[in-house]
Amino acid sequence: MLPQARRRNIGFALKLHQRAWAMARGVHEICWTYDPLIRRNAYFNIAKLAAGPAAYLPDFYGPIDDGINRSDDSDRILVRWRLDSHEVESACAGAPRLIDAEAARADGATVALHASATGAPLATPVGSGARTALVAVPEDIEALREKDPACAALWRKAVREVLGGLLDHGARVRGFDRAGWYVVDLEAPTPAPAAARQARRDDSHRYETLPGDTPQETA
């Protein structure tokens, strides 16, 4: 979406139309991908639309050498939008799925990834008894790619290892705080069998672009 068109609820209006169109034709789930490092996209998809992250897909589209991605690995999160769920109905009616990372921290959540004093990512091991983890993303990854590509690459690797690792081990993203935190529930996480992980990735390729196409994502 063009910068001048942002913050005008155009994307939200388009998704409401897409949902109504799909449900009128008997479709009850829509899937797409987004870059987990872009805060506004994470908030829009998880909070404002109440879509659910289903899988972390490393370098899903391969190289995308444009002014936005700047040859960064094209890691993506696959989200599923269950159109007739209560949460999605509420979100589409104007009640987003909000979450407070600071409240989760006060309630004992473990900070699994945060920014160090230099702005670089700093991971902390998640203990076996932890129930909730917080995973940070940088304030503006697009500006960081331009200003400090080495640091941006560190963030890509760290979020892939921490958030991707948690999702692969059965954790569930409960929400995304606009301040830049994924809130992830770890209730008795168990490693997903290799076959199940591969099935999620195989399933995700139904939404892959053809060579030379531009990825269609919700921005």
MARZA-631222 format. One record per residue: residue number from 1; residue in three letters; x, y, z of N, C-alpha, C in turn. Coordinates in nm, 3 decimals. Layout:
<lozas>
{loza NUM, ALA, {X, Y, Z}, {X, Y, Z}, {X, Y, Z}}
...
</lozas>
This chain:
<lozas>
{loza 1, MET, {0.084, -0.119, 0.000}, {0.000, 0.000, 0.000}, {0.087, 0.125, 0.000}}
{loza 2, LEU, {0.050, 0.225, -0.080}, {0.126, 0.348, -0.085}, {0.124, 0.419, 0.049}}
{loza 3, PRO, {0.236, 0.483, 0.091}, {0.241, 0.550, 0.221}, {0.127, 0.649, 0.242}}
{loza 4, GLN, {0.088, 0.722, 0.137}, {-0.016, 0.823, 0.154}, {-0.155, 0.762, 0.174}}
{loza 5, ALA, {-0.166, 0.632, 0.146}, {-0.295, 0.565, 0.164}, {-0.307, 0.494, 0.298}}
{loza 6, ARG, {-0.198, 0.494, 0.376}, {-0.199, 0.426, 0.506}, {-0.276, 0.508, 0.609}}
{loza 7, ARG, {-0.323, 0.436, 0.714}, {-0.394, 0.497, 0.827}, {-0.526, 0.561, 0.784}}
{loza 8, ARG, {-0.584, 0.511, 0.677}, {-0.713, 0.561, 0.632}, {-0.818, 0.449, 0.628}}
{loza 9, ASN, {-0.782, 0.334, 0.687}, {-0.871, 0.218, 0.697}, {-0.910, 0.160, 0.562}}
{loza 10, ILE, {-0.830, 0.188, 0.458}, {-0.859, 0.132, 0.326}, {-0.840, -0.020, 0.326}}
{loza 11, GLY, {-0.728, -0.065, 0.386}, {-0.703, -0.208, 0.393}, {-0.812, -0.281, 0.470}}
{loza 12, PHE, {-0.858, -0.223, 0.579}, {-0.963, -0.284, 0.661}, {-1.093, -0.294, 0.580}}
{loza 13, ALA, {-1.127, -0.188, 0.508}, {-1.248, -0.190, 0.426}, {-1.240, -0.298, 0.318}}
{loza 14, LEU, {-1.122, -0.313, 0.259}, {-1.104, -0.416, 0.157}, {-1.121, -0.556, 0.216}}
{loza 15, LYS, {-1.068, -0.577, 0.336}, {-1.080, -0.709, 0.398}, {-1.225, -0.738, 0.437}}
{loza 16, LEU, {-1.299, -0.635, 0.482}, {-1.441, -0.655, 0.513}, {-1.517, -0.697, 0.387}}
{loza 17, HIS, {-1.485, -0.632, 0.275}, {-1.550, -0.669, 0.149}, {-1.512, -0.811, 0.109}}
{loza 18, GLN, {-1.384, -0.844, 0.124}, {-1.338, -0.979, 0.089}, {-1.410, -1.084, 0.174}}
{loza 19, ARG, {-1.425, -1.056, 0.303}, {-1.493, -1.150, 0.391}, {-1.639, -1.169, 0.349}}
{loza 20, ALA, {-1.709, -1.059, 0.324}, {-1.850, -1.069, 0.284}, {-1.865, -1.143, 0.152}}
{loza 21, TRP, {-1.776, -1.114, 0.057}, {-1.780, -1.180, -0.073}, {-1.757, -1.329, -0.057}}
{loza 22, ALA, {-1.658, -1.367, 0.022}, {-1.626, -1.508, 0.040}, {-1.738, -1.584, 0.111}}
{loza 23, MET, {-1.791, -1.526, 0.219}, {-1.895, -1.595, 0.295}, {-2.022, -1.612, 0.212}}
{loza 24, ALA, {-2.051, -1.516, 0.124}, {-2.169, -1.527, 0.038}, {-2.156, -1.643, -0.059}}
{loza 25, ARG, {-2.032, -1.691, -0.079}, {-2.007, -1.801, -0.171}, {-1.967, -1.928, -0.098}}
{loza 26, GLY, {-1.992, -1.933, 0.032}, {-1.968, -2.053, 0.109}, {-1.825, -2.077, 0.150}}
{loza 27, VAL, {-1.740, -1.974, 0.140}, {-1.600, -1.986, 0.183}, {-1.589, -1.937, 0.327}}
{loza 28, HIS, {-1.528, -2.016, 0.413}, {-1.523, -1.981, 0.554}, {-1.382, -1.962, 0.608}}
{loza 29, GLU, {-1.281, -1.972, 0.522}, {-1.144, -1.948, 0.567}, {-1.061, -1.890, 0.452}}
{loza 30, ILE, {-0.982, -1.789, 0.483}, {-0.891, -1.728, 0.386}, {-0.752, -1.729, 0.448}}
{loza 31, CYS, {-0.651, -1.757, 0.368}, {-0.513, -1.758, 0.416}, {-0.427, -1.662, 0.334}}
{loza 32, TRP, {-0.329, -1.604, 0.399}, {-0.231, -1.522, 0.329}, {-0.104, -1.518, 0.414}}
{loza 33, THR, {-0.002, -1.447, 0.364}, {0.123, -1.436, 0.439}, {0.155, -1.290, 0.464}}
{loza 34, TYR, {0.241, -1.267, 0.564}, {0.294, -1.132, 0.589}, {0.433, -1.144, 0.650}}
{loza 35, ASP, {0.508, -1.036, 0.643}, {0.643, -1.031, 0.699}, {0.633, -1.012, 0.851}}
{loza 36, PRO, {0.679, -1.109, 0.931}, {0.665, -1.098, 1.077}, {0.741, -0.983, 1.139}}
{loza 37, LEU, {0.836, -0.922, 1.065}, {0.914, -0.811, 1.121}, {0.847, -0.676, 1.105}}
{loza 38, ILE, {0.742, -0.667, 1.027}, {0.676, -0.537, 1.006}, {0.563, -0.522, 1.106}}
{loza 39, ARG, {0.584, -0.431, 1.201}, {0.489, -0.416, 1.313}, {0.347, -0.388, 1.266}}
{loza 40, ARG, {0.332, -0.293, 1.174}, {0.196, -0.252, 1.137}, {0.120, -0.368, 1.072}}
{loza 41, ASN, {0.192, -0.454, 0.997}, {0.127, -0.569, 0.935}, {0.087, -0.673, 1.040}}
{loza 42, ALA, {0.176, -0.697, 1.136}, {0.144, -0.792, 1.242}, {0.022, -0.745, 1.321}}
{loza 43, TYR, {0.019, -0.617, 1.356}, {-0.095, -0.563, 1.431}, {-0.223, -0.573, 1.348}}
{loza 44, PHE, {-0.214, -0.534, 1.221}, {-0.334, -0.535, 1.136}, {-0.390, -0.676, 1.123}}
{loza 45, ASN, {-0.304, -0.772, 1.095}, {-0.351, -0.908, 1.072}, {-0.399, -0.976, 1.199}}
{loza 46, ILE, {-0.321, -0.965, 1.308}, {-0.352, -1.041, 1.430}, {-0.452, -0.969, 1.520}}
{loza 47, ALA, {-0.438, -0.838, 1.534}, {-0.526, -0.763, 1.623}, {-0.651, -0.712, 1.551}}
{loza 48, LYS, {-0.631, -0.637, 1.445}, {-0.746, -0.570, 1.383}, {-0.835, -0.667, 1.307}}
{loza 49, LEU, {-0.777, -0.772, 1.247}, {-0.857, -0.870, 1.175}, {-0.882, -0.999, 1.253}}
{loza 50, ALA, {-0.806, -1.020, 1.360}, {-0.815, -1.142, 1.442}, {-0.783, -1.268, 1.362}}
{loza 51, ALA, {-0.688, -1.256, 1.267}, {-0.639, -1.374, 1.196}, {-0.539, -1.447, 1.285}}
{loza 52, GLY, {-0.524, -1.576, 1.265}, {-0.439, -1.657, 1.351}, {-0.314, -1.707, 1.281}}
{loza 53, PRO, {-0.195, -1.673, 1.333}, {-0.071, -1.728, 1.276}, {-0.072, -1.880, 1.282}}
{loza 54, ALA, {-0.044, -1.944, 1.169}, {-0.048, -2.089, 1.162}, {0.088, -2.153, 1.144}}
{loza 55, ALA, {0.181, -2.082, 1.080}, {0.313, -2.141, 1.054}, {0.413, -2.031, 1.022}}
{loza 56, TYR, {0.540, -2.055, 1.058}, {0.650, -1.966, 1.022}, {0.720, -2.027, 0.902}}
{loza 57, LEU, {0.734, -1.948, 0.795}, {0.787, -2.000, 0.668}, {0.916, -1.927, 0.632}}
{loza 58, PRO, {1.033, -1.987, 0.659}, {1.160, -1.921, 0.630}, {1.182, -1.899, 0.480}}
{loza 59, ASP, {1.222, -1.778, 0.444}, {1.258, -1.740, 0.307}, {1.155, -1.794, 0.207}}
{loza 60, PHE, {1.029, -1.770, 0.234}, {0.918, -1.833, 0.162}, {0.917, -1.799, 0.013}}
{loza 61, TYR, {0.944, -1.673, -0.022}, {0.938, -1.631, -0.162}, {1.075, -1.631, -0.230}}
{loza 62, GLY, {1.181, -1.662, -0.155}, {1.314, -1.649, -0.212}, {1.353, -1.503, -0.222}}
{loza 63, PRO, {1.456, -1.469, -0.298}, {1.504, -1.331, -0.305}, {1.399, -1.236, -0.365}}
{loza 64, ILE, {1.378, -1.124, -0.297}, {1.292, -1.016, -0.349}, {1.375, -0.889, -0.341}}
{loza 65, ASP, {1.442, -0.856, -0.448}, {1.535, -0.742, -0.447}, {1.463, -0.616, -0.495}}
{loza 66, ASP, {1.387, -0.556, -0.403}, {1.318, -0.431, -0.436}, {1.349, -0.328, -0.329}}
{loza 67, GLY, {1.287, -0.211, -0.340}, {1.317, -0.103, -0.247}, {1.269, -0.127, -0.107}}
{loza 68, ILE, {1.176, -0.222, -0.087}, {1.124, -0.251, 0.047}, {1.204, -0.362, 0.112}}
{loza 69, ASN, {1.220, -0.474, 0.042}, {1.285, -0.592, 0.101}, {1.436, -0.586, 0.099}}
{loza 70, ARG, {1.494, -0.517, -0.001}, {1.638, -0.497, -0.010}, {1.717, -0.626, 0.009}}
{loza 71, SER, {1.675, -0.730, -0.061}, {1.744, -0.861, -0.063}, {1.741, -0.933, 0.072}}
{loza 72, ASP, {1.662, -0.884, 0.167}, {1.646, -0.956, 0.294}, {1.576, -1.089, 0.266}}
{loza 73, ASP, {1.603, -1.190, 0.347}, {1.531, -1.316, 0.334}, {1.381, -1.291, 0.349}}
{loza 74, SER, {1.302, -1.359, 0.266}, {1.158, -1.333, 0.264}, {1.083, -1.426, 0.358}}
{loza 75, ASP, {1.122, -1.428, 0.487}, {1.048, -1.505, 0.587}, {0.905, -1.451, 0.595}}
{loza 76, ARG, {0.810, -1.540, 0.613}, {0.671, -1.500, 0.624}, {0.600, -1.582, 0.731}}
{loza 77, ILE, {0.494, -1.524, 0.785}, {0.402, -1.600, 0.868}, {0.276, -1.624, 0.787}}
{loza 78, LEU, {0.230, -1.749, 0.785}, {0.104, -1.784, 0.723}, {-0.007, -1.765, 0.826}}
{loza 79, VAL, {-0.108, -1.685, 0.792}, {-0.221, -1.666, 0.883}, {-0.347, -1.726, 0.821}}
{loza 80, ARG, {-0.433, -1.775, 0.910}, {-0.563, -1.828, 0.869}, {-0.671, -1.736, 0.927}}
{loza 81, TRP, {-0.759, -1.691, 0.842}, {-0.868, -1.602, 0.883}, {-0.997, -1.682, 0.879}}
{loza 82, ARG, {-1.043, -1.724, 0.996}, {-1.164, -1.805, 1.005}, {-1.283, -1.709, 1.010}}
{loza 83, LEU, {-1.348, -1.695, 0.896}, {-1.439, -1.584, 0.872}, {-1.561, -1.581, 0.963}}
{loza 84, ASP, {-1.608, -1.698, 1.009}, {-1.728, -1.700, 1.091}, {-1.699, -1.723, 1.239}}
{loza 85, SER, {-1.573, -1.710, 1.281}, {-1.540, -1.725, 1.423}, {-1.586, -1.602, 1.500}}
{loza 86, HIS, {-1.608, -1.621, 1.630}, {-1.655, -1.511, 1.714}, {-1.553, -1.397, 1.717}}
{loza 87, GLU, {-1.424, -1.431, 1.727}, {-1.321, -1.327, 1.732}, {-1.317, -1.245, 1.605}}
{loza 88, VAL, {-1.330, -1.311, 1.491}, {-1.327, -1.239, 1.364}, {-1.453, -1.154, 1.349}}
{loza 89, GLU, {-1.567, -1.206, 1.387}, {-1.690, -1.127, 1.383}, {-1.676, -1.000, 1.466}}
{loza 90, SER, {-1.622, -1.014, 1.587}, {-1.604, -0.898, 1.674}, {-1.506, -0.798, 1.614}}
{loza 91, ALA, {-1.394, -0.849, 1.559}, {-1.294, -0.760, 1.500}, {-1.352, -0.684, 1.382}}
{loza 92, CYS, {-1.429, -0.752, 1.298}, {-1.488, -0.686, 1.181}, {-1.595, -0.586, 1.221}}
{loza 93, ALA, {-1.650, -0.602, 1.341}, {-1.749, -0.507, 1.392}, {-1.683, -0.388, 1.461}}
{loza 94, GLY, {-1.549, -0.386, 1.463}, {-1.478, -0.273, 1.521}, {-1.420, -0.295, 1.658}}
{loza 95, ALA, {-1.417, -0.421, 1.705}, {-1.359, -0.452, 1.835}, {-1.237, -0.541, 1.814}}
{loza 96, PRO, {-1.119, -0.481, 1.789}, {-0.999, -0.561, 1.759}, {-0.957, -0.648, 1.877}}
{loza 97, ARG, {-0.878, -0.750, 1.847}, {-0.827, -0.841, 1.950}, {-0.701, -0.778, 2.010}}
{loza 98, LEU, {-0.720, -0.697, 2.113}, {-0.610, -0.624, 2.174}, {-0.544, -0.708, 2.283}}
{loza 99, ILE, {-0.416, -0.679, 2.305}, {-0.341, -0.750, 2.409}, {-0.237, -0.654, 2.466}}
{loza 100, ASP, {-0.204, -0.673, 2.593}, {-0.111, -0.585, 2.663}, {0.013, -0.666, 2.703}}
{loza 101, ALA, {0.124, -0.642, 2.634}, {0.246, -0.718, 2.663}, {0.299, -0.687, 2.802}}
{loza 102, GLU, {0.287, -0.563, 2.847}, {0.335, -0.528, 2.981}, {0.256, -0.601, 3.089}}
{loza 103, ALA, {0.125, -0.613, 3.068}, {0.043, -0.689, 3.164}, {0.084, -0.836, 3.163}}
{loza 104, ALA, {0.113, -0.889, 3.045}, {0.158, -1.028, 3.037}, {0.291, -1.045, 3.109}}
{loza 105, ARG, {0.381, -0.946, 3.095}, {0.510, -0.953, 3.164}, {0.490, -0.949, 3.315}}
{loza 106, ALA, {0.400, -0.862, 3.361}, {0.372, -0.853, 3.505}, {0.312, -0.983, 3.558}}
{loza 107, ASP, {0.247, -1.057, 3.468}, {0.185, -1.183, 3.508}, {0.281, -1.300, 3.495}}
{loza 108, GLY, {0.409, -1.270, 3.463}, {0.510, -1.375, 3.462}, {0.560, -1.418, 3.326}}
{loza 109, ALA, {0.519, -1.349, 3.220}, {0.566, -1.387, 3.086}, {0.717, -1.370, 3.075}}
{loza 110, THR, {0.782, -1.459, 3.002}, {0.925, -1.454, 2.978}, {0.954, -1.373, 2.853}}
{loza 111, VAL, {1.049, -1.279, 2.862}, {1.090, -1.204, 2.744}, {1.191, -1.290, 2.668}}
{loza 112, ALA, {1.147, -1.349, 2.558}, {1.231, -1.441, 2.483}, {1.322, -1.368, 2.384}}
{loza 113, LEU, {1.279, -1.249, 2.339}, {1.359, -1.172, 2.244}, {1.326, -1.024, 2.261}}
{loza 114, HIS, {1.431, -0.943, 2.276}, {1.410, -0.799, 2.289}, {1.529, -0.726, 2.229}}
{loza 115, ALA, {1.519, -0.594, 2.223}, {1.627, -0.513, 2.167}, {1.728, -0.479, 2.277}}
{loza 116, SER, {1.856, -0.495, 2.246}, {1.962, -0.458, 2.340}, {1.979, -0.307, 2.341}}
{loza 117, ALA, {2.071, -0.259, 2.422}, {2.096, -0.115, 2.429}, {2.144, -0.058, 2.296}}
{loza 118, THR, {2.203, -0.143, 2.213}, {2.253, -0.098, 2.083}, {2.148, -0.111, 1.972}}
{loza 119, GLY, {2.033, -0.169, 2.006}, {1.930, -0.189, 1.906}, {1.934, -0.325, 1.839}}
{loza 120, ALA, {2.035, -0.404, 1.871}, {2.045, -0.539, 1.814}, {1.954, -0.634, 1.890}}
{loza 121, PRO, {1.912, -0.744, 1.829}, {1.826, -0.841, 1.899}, {1.903, -0.917, 2.006}}
{loza 122, LEU, {1.836, -0.945, 2.117}, {1.897, -1.020, 2.226}, {1.797, -1.126, 2.271}}
{loza 123, ALA, {1.834, -1.253, 2.253}, {1.745, -1.363, 2.289}, {1.776, -1.413, 2.429}}
{loza 124, THR, {1.672, -1.459, 2.497}, {1.684, -1.516, 2.631}, {1.621, -1.654, 2.630}}
{loza 125, PRO, {1.689, -1.755, 2.682}, {1.629, -1.889, 2.683}, {1.497, -1.891, 2.758}}
{loza 126, VAL, {1.402, -1.966, 2.705}, {1.271, -1.980, 2.769}, {1.274, -2.106, 2.854}}
{loza 127, GLY, {1.250, -2.090, 2.983}, {1.255, -2.203, 3.075}, {1.144, -2.304, 3.050}}
{loza 128, SER, {1.166, -2.425, 3.096}, {1.071, -2.534, 3.072}, {0.936, -2.508, 3.139}}
{loza 129, GLY, {0.935, -2.426, 3.246}, {0.810, -2.401, 3.316}, {0.736, -2.277, 3.267}}
{loza 130, ALA, {0.789, -2.208, 3.168}, {0.727, -2.085, 3.120}, {0.593, -2.115, 3.052}}
{loza 131, ARG, {0.496, -2.025, 3.074}, {0.365, -2.041, 3.011}, {0.344, -1.944, 2.896}}
{loza 132, THR, {0.412, -1.829, 2.902}, {0.395, -1.725, 2.800}, {0.530, -1.664, 2.769}}
{loza 133, ALA, {0.553, -1.635, 2.640}, {0.677, -1.570, 2.599}, {0.644, -1.444, 2.519}}
{loza 134, LEU, {0.732, -1.345, 2.531}, {0.719, -1.221, 2.457}, {0.833, -1.214, 2.355}}
{loza 135, VAL, {0.798, -1.187, 2.230}, {0.897, -1.179, 2.122}, {0.886, -1.043, 2.056}}
{loza 136, ALA, {0.993, -0.964, 2.063}, {0.991, -0.829, 2.009}, {1.030, -0.829, 1.862}}
{loza 137, VAL, {0.985, -0.724, 1.793}, {1.034, -0.694, 1.658}, {1.075, -0.548, 1.657}}
{loza 138, PRO, {1.167, -0.509, 1.568}, {1.216, -0.371, 1.569}, {1.106, -0.272, 1.533}}
{loza 139, GLU, {1.128, -0.146, 1.571}, {1.025, -0.043, 1.550}, {0.996, -0.022, 1.402}}
{loza 140, ASP, {1.099, -0.019, 1.319}, {1.080, 0.007, 1.176}, {1.184, -0.073, 1.098}}
{loza 141, ILE, {1.150, -0.197, 1.065}, {1.247, -0.284, 0.998}, {1.281, -0.231, 0.859}}
{loza 142, GLU, {1.187, -0.164, 0.793}, {1.214, -0.113, 0.658}, {1.321, -0.004, 0.661}}
{loza 143, ALA, {1.311, 0.085, 0.760}, {1.414, 0.188, 0.774}, {1.547, 0.126, 0.817}}
{loza 144, LEU, {1.539, 0.023, 0.902}, {1.661, -0.042, 0.950}, {1.733, -0.113, 0.835}}
{loza 145, ARG, {1.659, -0.173, 0.743}, {1.722, -0.237, 0.626}, {1.804, -0.136, 0.546}}
{loza 146, GLU, {1.753, -0.015, 0.541}, {1.821, 0.088, 0.463}, {1.939, 0.146, 0.539}}
{loza 147, LYS, {1.921, 0.169, 0.669}, {2.023, 0.235, 0.750}, {2.131, 0.139, 0.798}}
{loza 148, ASP, {2.091, 0.020, 0.842}, {2.185, -0.076, 0.900}, {2.145, -0.217, 0.859}}
{loza 149, PRO, {2.174, -0.256, 0.734}, {2.131, -0.388, 0.685}, {2.186, -0.505, 0.767}}
{loza 150, ALA, {2.303, -0.488, 0.826}, {2.360, -0.597, 0.908}, {2.274, -0.621, 1.031}}
{loza 151, CYS, {2.229, -0.513, 1.095}, {2.142, -0.527, 1.213}, {2.006, -0.584, 1.173}}
{loza 152, ALA, {1.954, -0.539, 1.058}, {1.827, -0.592, 1.009}, {1.837, -0.742, 0.986}}
{loza 153, ALA, {1.949, -0.787, 0.932}, {1.969, -0.930, 0.908}, {1.974, -1.009, 1.040}}
{loza 154, LEU, {2.033, -0.947, 1.144}, {2.035, -1.011, 1.276}, {1.894, -1.029, 1.331}}
{loza 155, TRP, {1.810, -0.926, 1.310}, {1.671, -0.936, 1.356}, {1.597, -1.047, 1.280}}
{loza 156, ARG, {1.620, -1.055, 1.150}, {1.554, -1.161, 1.073}, {1.591, -1.297, 1.129}}
{loza 157, LYS, {1.719, -1.320, 1.152}, {1.765, -1.449, 1.202}, {1.710, -1.476, 1.342}}
{loza 158, ALA, {1.709, -1.374, 1.428}, {1.664, -1.393, 1.565}, {1.515, -1.424, 1.572}}
{loza 159, VAL, {1.434, -1.350, 1.497}, {1.289, -1.376, 1.499}, {1.259, -1.513, 1.439}}
{loza 160, ARG, {1.333, -1.550, 1.335}, {1.315, -1.683, 1.276}, {1.344, -1.791, 1.380}}
{loza 161, GLU, {1.453, -1.776, 1.453}, {1.492, -1.880, 1.549}, {1.398, -1.882, 1.670}}
{loza 162, VAL, {1.362, -1.763, 1.721}, {1.283, -1.759, 1.844}, {1.135, -1.782, 1.815}}
{loza 163, LEU, {1.074, -1.694, 1.736}, {0.931, -1.707, 1.708}, {0.903, -1.832, 1.624}}
{loza 164, GLY, {0.984, -1.852, 1.520}, {0.966, -1.970, 1.437}, {0.985, -2.098, 1.516}}
{loza 165, GLY, {1.085, -2.098, 1.605}, {1.109, -2.216, 1.687}, {0.993, -2.246, 1.781}}
{loza 166, LEU, {0.938, -2.140, 1.842}, {0.825, -2.160, 1.932}, {0.704, -2.216, 1.858}}
{loza 167, LEU, {0.674, -2.160, 1.741}, {0.559, -2.209, 1.665}, {0.580, -2.354, 1.621}}
{loza 168, ASP, {0.702, -2.388, 1.583}, {0.730, -2.526, 1.543}, {0.716, -2.624, 1.658}}
{loza 169, HIS, {0.725, -2.573, 1.781}, {0.714, -2.660, 1.898}, {0.575, -2.652, 1.962}}
{loza 170, GLY, {0.476, -2.610, 1.885}, {0.337, -2.617, 1.931}, {0.285, -2.495, 2.002}}
{loza 171, ALA, {0.365, -2.387, 2.012}, {0.317, -2.266, 2.077}, {0.214, -2.196, 1.988}}
{loza 172, ARG, {0.139, -2.103, 2.048}, {0.033, -2.033, 1.976}, {0.043, -1.883, 2.004}}
{loza 173, VAL, {0.040, -1.803, 1.897}, {0.041, -1.657, 1.914}, {-0.096, -1.613, 1.963}}
{loza 174, ARG, {-0.100, -1.558, 2.084}, {-0.226, -1.511, 2.140}, {-0.264, -1.374, 2.087}}
{loza 175, GLY, {-0.162, -1.293, 2.057}, {-0.191, -1.159, 2.007}, {-0.064, -1.083, 1.977}}
{loza 176, PHE, {-0.082, -0.961, 1.929}, {0.031, -0.874, 1.899}, {0.003, -0.736, 1.957}}
{loza 177, ASP, {0.094, -0.691, 2.044}, {0.084, -0.559, 2.106}, {0.140, -0.456, 2.008}}
{loza 178, ARG, {0.069, -0.346, 1.991}, {0.112, -0.244, 1.896}, {0.250, -0.188, 1.930}}
{loza 179, ALA, {0.293, -0.205, 2.055}, {0.425, -0.159, 2.097}, {0.536, -0.248, 2.039}}
{loza 180, GLY, {0.499, -0.356, 1.971}, {0.600, -0.436, 1.902}, {0.629, -0.572, 1.961}}
{loza 181, TRP, {0.532, -0.634, 2.027}, {0.554, -0.763, 2.092}, {0.453, -0.868, 2.044}}
{loza 182, TYR, {0.505, -0.984, 2.005}, {0.421, -1.102, 1.991}, {0.404, -1.163, 2.131}}
{loza 183, VAL, {0.281, -1.193, 2.168}, {0.254, -1.260, 2.294}, {0.219, -1.405, 2.259}}
{loza 184, VAL, {0.303, -1.497, 2.305}, {0.296, -1.636, 2.260}, {0.269, -1.727, 2.379}}
{loza 185, ASP, {0.164, -1.806, 2.370}, {0.130, -1.902, 2.475}, {0.207, -2.031, 2.455}}
{loza 186, LEU, {0.267, -2.080, 2.564}, {0.351, -2.200, 2.558}, {0.291, -2.315, 2.637}}
{loza 187, GLU, {0.162, -2.311, 2.664}, {0.100, -2.412, 2.748}, {0.137, -2.552, 2.701}}
{loza 188, ALA, {0.220, -2.619, 2.780}, {0.262, -2.755, 2.750}, {0.298, -2.774, 2.604}}
{loza 189, PRO, {0.390, -2.689, 2.549}, {0.425, -2.707, 2.408}, {0.495, -2.839, 2.385}}
{loza 190, THR, {0.460, -2.905, 2.279}, {0.525, -3.030, 2.242}, {0.577, -3.017, 2.100}}
{loza 191, PRO, {0.696, -3.072, 2.073}, {0.749, -3.061, 1.938}, {0.653, -3.121, 1.835}}
{loza 192, ALA, {0.621, -3.041, 1.734}, {0.537, -3.094, 1.627}, {0.614, -3.201, 1.552}}
{loza 193, PRO, {0.551, -3.315, 1.522}, {0.621, -3.419, 1.445}, {0.672, -3.361, 1.315}}
{loza 194, ALA, {0.784, -3.415, 1.269}, {0.844, -3.365, 1.145}, {0.745, -3.371, 1.030}}
{loza 195, ALA, {0.664, -3.477, 1.025}, {0.567, -3.491, 0.917}, {0.462, -3.380, 0.922}}
{loza 196, ALA, {0.421, -3.342, 1.045}, {0.320, -3.236, 1.059}, {0.378, -3.102, 1.019}}
{loza 197, ARG, {0.504, -3.076, 1.057}, {0.568, -2.950, 1.018}, {0.580, -2.941, 0.867}}
{loza 198, GLN, {0.618, -3.053, 0.804}, {0.633, -3.053, 0.659}, {0.497, -3.035, 0.591}}
{loza 199, ALA, {0.393, -3.094, 0.649}, {0.259, -3.080, 0.592}, {0.214, -2.934, 0.593}}
{loza 200, ARG, {0.246, -2.862, 0.703}, {0.209, -2.720, 0.709}, {0.280, -2.644, 0.599}}
{loza 201, ARG, {0.408, -2.675, 0.578}, {0.483, -2.605, 0.475}, {0.433, -2.641, 0.335}}
{loza 202, ASP, {0.402, -2.770, 0.314}, {0.348, -2.811, 0.185}, {0.216, -2.741, 0.158}}
{loza 203, ASP, {0.131, -2.734, 0.262}, {0.001, -2.669, 0.248}, {0.018, -2.521, 0.214}}
{loza 204, SER, {0.121, -2.458, 0.271}, {0.141, -2.315, 0.250}, {0.175, -2.284, 0.105}}
{loza 205, HIS, {0.230, -2.381, 0.032}, {0.270, -2.354, -0.107}, {0.150, -2.334, -0.199}}
{loza 206, ARG, {0.029, -2.363, -0.150}, {-0.090, -2.332, -0.229}, {-0.105, -2.182, -0.247}}
{loza 207, TYR, {-0.039, -2.104, -0.159}, {-0.055, -1.959, -0.164}, {0.069, -1.891, -0.220}}
{loza 208, GLU, {0.159, -1.971, -0.278}, {0.285, -1.917, -0.328}, {0.264, -1.850, -0.464}}
{loza 209, THR, {0.345, -1.748, -0.493}, {0.337, -1.681, -0.622}, {0.414, -1.757, -0.726}}
{loza 210, LEU, {0.384, -1.730, -0.851}, {0.459, -1.787, -0.962}, {0.588, -1.710, -0.982}}
{loza 211, PRO, {0.689, -1.771, -1.044}, {0.815, -1.699, -1.067}, {0.790, -1.568, -1.142}}
{loza 212, GLY, {0.849, -1.462, -1.090}, {0.835, -1.331, -1.152}, {0.717, -1.251, -1.100}}
{loza 213, ASP, {0.623, -1.316, -1.029}, {0.508, -1.243, -0.975}, {0.549, -1.166, -0.850}}
{loza 214, THR, {0.472, -1.064, -0.817}, {0.491, -0.990, -0.693}, {0.403, -1.053, -0.586}}
{loza 215, PRO, {0.456, -1.088, -0.467}, {0.375, -1.147, -0.363}, {0.256, -1.057, -0.328}}
{loza 216, GLN, {0.138, -1.116, -0.316}, {0.019, -1.042, -0.276}, {-0.002, -1.064, -0.128}}
{loza 217, GLU, {0.016, -0.961, -0.049}, {0.006, -0.973, 0.096}, {-0.078, -0.859, 0.150}}
{loza 218, THR, {-0.124, -0.876, 0.273}, {-0.198, -0.770, 0.339}, {-0.100, -0.676, 0.405}}
{loza 219, ALA, {-0.099, -0.550, 0.368}, {-0.005, -0.453, 0.420}, {-0.072, -0.361, 0.520}}
</lozas>
